[in-house]
Amino acid sequence: MLADLLPSTVAAVEVRTDPVGVALFPEEEDHVRDAVPKRRAEFAAVRWCARTAMAELGVPPAPVVPGRRGAPAWHPELTGSMTHCAGYRAAALARREDFASVGIDAEPDLPLPDGILEEISLGPERRQVTALLAGHPGIAWDRLLFSAKESVFKAWYPVTGLELGFHQALITFDPARRGFTARLLTGAGGARAPRAFTGRFAAEDGILATAIAHTAHALVPA
Ligand SMILES: CC(C)(COP(=O)(O)OP(=O)(O)OC[C@H]1O[C@@H](n2cnc3c(N)ncnc32)[C@H](O)[C@@H]1OP(=O)(O)O)[C@@H](O)C(=O)NCCC(=O)NCCS
């Protein structure tokens, strides 16, 4: 599912069940030594996905340690993103010469809990969600909106080092193309910060996935 959402130069690896016996590097082990089994399982599984993606890109296996604000620290030649939710783990990696950042997110294809949509959305987004739920049933569009925003954050943070609030990106879905645009409603980050992202989405077997591969050349005028 994920590979279909990203350019072919992005190595996308996903699993629906956890690989068995994943070996962690000592510096990774330090992060999950006291973690509950669920956290250890998702942490190890996405790192297996990441190392499989590294192999696809011809890069030797390397540790992926959570850095500042939880952002994964990649091999210097790489950028990438990881996501985990119940029944799904994935990593998408690319060479820095090809992409500035990648953002992926997966969520269960279920409506958001009561009150969350209001917290994470802007008025036009809520109106779009209402229209999409009526016109294109079968997808939890409110949860997909949340996922798109998480992908936006994961593509934004590594290139800016800045926080981004849920009200600082305006998502517009294109259901026919299974795509979306995100307009960044902040001037933070200066001239080199992204002002927009384009992404794609999928809904398969109970999982929603969103993905952004950001190049400096792909900026959509605000
Ligand atoms: C960081 C965040 C985006 C992670 O998303 P999530 O849906 O909770 O969790 P996921 O399983 O999909 O992703 C977790 C992975 O995200 C990655 N991640 C965490 N912090 C990150 C950051 N600052 N930048 C990029 N990636 C990050 C990590 O690889 C993490 O996996 P790991 O801890 O095993 O290394 C989320 O917790 C968060 O802080 N959201 C608030 C900010 C936001 O989304 N704003 C909306 C802007 S429009």
The ligand as a MOL file (V3000), in Angstrom:
LIG
                    3D

  0  0  0     0  0            999 V3000
M  V30 BEGIN CTAB
M  V30 COUNTS 48 50 0 0 0
M  V30 BEGIN ATOM
M  V30 1 C 5.3430 13.0120 16.4970 0
M  V30 2 C 3.9440 12.5800 16.0430 0
M  V30 3 C 3.6360 13.2480 14.7040 0
M  V30 4 C 3.9980 11.0460 15.8490 0
M  V30 5 O 2.8000 10.5820 15.2670 0
M  V30 6 P 1.8990 9.4450 15.9330 0
M  V30 7 O 0.6960 9.2540 15.0720 0
M  V30 8 O 1.6860 9.7700 17.3810 0
M  V30 9 O 2.7690 8.1120 15.9280 0
M  V30 10 P 3.2890 7.2190 14.7170 0
M  V30 11 O 3.3550 5.8400 15.2050 0
M  V30 12 O 2.5500 7.4470 13.4500 0
M  V30 13 O 4.7690 7.7740 14.5130 0
M  V30 14 C 5.7380 7.5560 15.4890 0
M  V30 15 C 7.0540 7.8210 14.8490 0
M  V30 16 O 7.1020 9.1850 14.4220 0
M  V30 17 C 8.4570 9.5640 14.3520 0
M  V30 18 N 8.6000 10.8580 14.9740 0
M  V30 19 C 8.4570 11.1690 16.2890 0
M  V30 20 N 8.7240 12.4730 16.4750 0
M  V30 21 C 9.0130 13.0030 15.2730 0
M  V30 22 C 9.3760 14.2990 14.8380 0
M  V30 23 N 9.5220 15.3310 15.6810 0
M  V30 24 N 9.6260 14.4930 13.5190 0
M  V30 25 C 9.5370 13.4700 12.6370 0
M  V30 26 N 9.1910 12.2020 13.0050 0
M  V30 27 C 8.9430 11.9830 14.3060 0
M  V30 28 C 9.2640 8.5000 15.0930 0
M  V30 29 O 9.9340 7.7110 14.1320 0
M  V30 30 C 8.2110 7.6830 15.7950 0
M  V30 31 O 8.5370 6.3190 15.9250 0
M  V30 32 P 9.6040 5.8430 17.0430 0
M  V30 33 O 9.2500 6.5760 18.3000 0
M  V30 34 O 9.4270 4.3730 17.1090 0
M  V30 35 O 10.9570 6.2640 16.5150 0
M  V30 36 C 2.8400 12.9350 17.0750 0
M  V30 37 O 3.0320 12.2190 18.2660 0
M  V30 38 C 2.7840 14.4140 17.4320 0
M  V30 39 O 3.5730 14.9270 18.2220 0
M  V30 40 N 1.7910 15.1300 16.8820 0
M  V30 41 C 1.5530 16.5260 17.2480 0
M  V30 42 C 2.1150 17.4550 16.2280 0
M  V30 43 C 1.2650 17.4640 14.9880 0
M  V30 44 O 0.9560 16.4560 14.4380 0
M  V30 45 N 0.8970 18.6480 14.5070 0
M  V30 46 C 0.0500 18.7250 13.3490 0
M  V30 47 C 0.6570 19.6140 12.3310 0
M  V30 48 S -0.4990 20.0040 11.0550 0
M  V30 END ATOM
M  V30 BEGIN BOND
M  V30 1 1 1 2
M  V30 2 1 2 3
M  V30 3 1 2 4
M  V30 4 1 2 36
M  V30 5 1 4 5
M  V30 6 1 5 6
M  V30 7 2 6 7
M  V30 8 1 6 8
M  V30 9 1 6 9
M  V30 10 1 9 10
M  V30 11 2 10 11
M  V30 12 1 10 12
M  V30 13 1 10 13
M  V30 14 1 13 14
M  V30 15 1 14 15
M  V30 16 1 15 16
M  V30 17 1 15 30
M  V30 18 1 16 17
M  V30 19 1 17 18
M  V30 20 1 17 28
M  V30 21 1 18 19
M  V30 22 1 18 27
M  V30 23 2 19 20
M  V30 24 1 20 21
M  V30 25 1 21 22
M  V30 26 2 21 27
M  V30 27 1 22 23
M  V30 28 2 22 24
M  V30 29 1 24 25
M  V30 30 2 25 26
M  V30 31 1 26 27
M  V30 32 1 28 29
M  V30 33 1 28 30
M  V30 34 1 30 31
M  V30 35 1 31 32
M  V30 36 2 32 33
M  V30 37 1 32 34
M  V30 38 1 32 35
M  V30 39 1 36 37
M  V30 40 1 36 38
M  V30 41 2 38 39
M  V30 42 1 38 40
M  V30 43 1 40 41
M  V30 44 1 41 42
M  V30 45 1 42 43
M  V30 46 2 43 44
M  V30 47 1 43 45
M  V30 48 1 45 46
M  V30 49 1 46 47
M  V30 50 1 47 48
M  V30 END BOND
M  V30 END CTAB
M  END
